[in-house]
Amino acid sequence: MLIVLLVISALVLLFIPNISRYRDHVNKEGRQAVLQLVDAQKELYSLQNNGKVPTISELLKEGYIKQEHADAYNKK
């Protein structure tokens, strides 16, 4: 019984750091995706509005992005 607990503990100790690194990687990729999304929506807004460069508030108000994207973009 004790050996089983030792093996399970060892496996848990091996997997927890990997899970943490994976979570950090996913968060980083998610931030980059939001930045790309907002930049693409800025470009679209600019093309549709005679070259006017929008603020995040304008993109949000006009429906080009959602509030969660604006919040994530402002965190950078």
C-alpha positions in Angstrom: 0.0 0.0 0.0 2.8 2.4 0.9 4.6 1.7 -2.3 1.5 2.5 -4.3 1.2 5.8 -2.5 4.8 6.6 -3.2 4.4 5.9 -6.9 1.3 8.0 -7.1 3.0 10.8 -5.3 6.0 10.7 -7.6 3.8 10.8 -10.7 1.9 13.8 -9.3 5.1 15.6 -8.7 6.2 14.9 -12.2 3.0 16.1 -13.9 2.2 19.3 -11.9 5.1 21.4 -13.3 4.2 20.3 -16.8 0.5 21.3 -16.4 1.6 24.7 -15.1 4.0 25.3 -18.1 1.2 24.2 -20.5 -1.3 26.7 -18.8 1.3 29.5 -19.2 1.8 28.6 -22.8 -1.9 28.6 -23.5 -2.3 32.0 -21.8 0.5 33.5 -23.9 -1.0 32.2 -27.1 -4.4 33.5 -26.1 -3.0 37.0 -25.5 -1.3 37.0 -28.9 -4.5 35.9 -30.6 -6.4 38.8 -29.0 -3.8 41.3 -30.1 -4.0 39.9 -33.7 -7.8 40.0 -33.6 -7.9 43.7 -32.4 -5.3 44.7 -34.9 -7.3 43.1 -37.7 -10.5 44.8 -36.6 -8.7 48.1 -36.5 -7.6 47.6 -40.0 -11.1 46.6 -41.1 -12.6 49.7 -39.4 -10.0 51.9 -41.0 -10.8 50.5 -44.5 -14.5 51.1 -44.0 -14.1 54.6 -42.5 -11.8 56.4 -45.0 -8.6 55.6 -43.2 -9.6 56.7 -39.7 -7.7 54.9 -37.1 -10.1 53.8 -34.3 -9.7 53.7 -30.6 -10.5 50.6 -28.6 -13.7 52.3 -27.4 -14.8 53.0 -31.0 -14.2 49.4 -32.0 -16.2 48.3 -29.0 -19.1 50.7 -29.6 -19.4 49.8 -33.3 -19.4 46.1 -32.5 -16.0 45.2 -34.1 -14.8 43.6 -30.8 -16.4 42.4 -27.6 -15.8 43.7 -24.1 -13.6 40.7 -23.2 -11.3 41.5 -26.2 -11.0 45.1 -25.2 -10.2 44.1 -21.6 -7.5 41.6 -22.7 -6.1 44.1 -25.2 -5.8 46.8 -22.6 -3.9 44.4 -20.3 -1.2 43.6 -23.0 
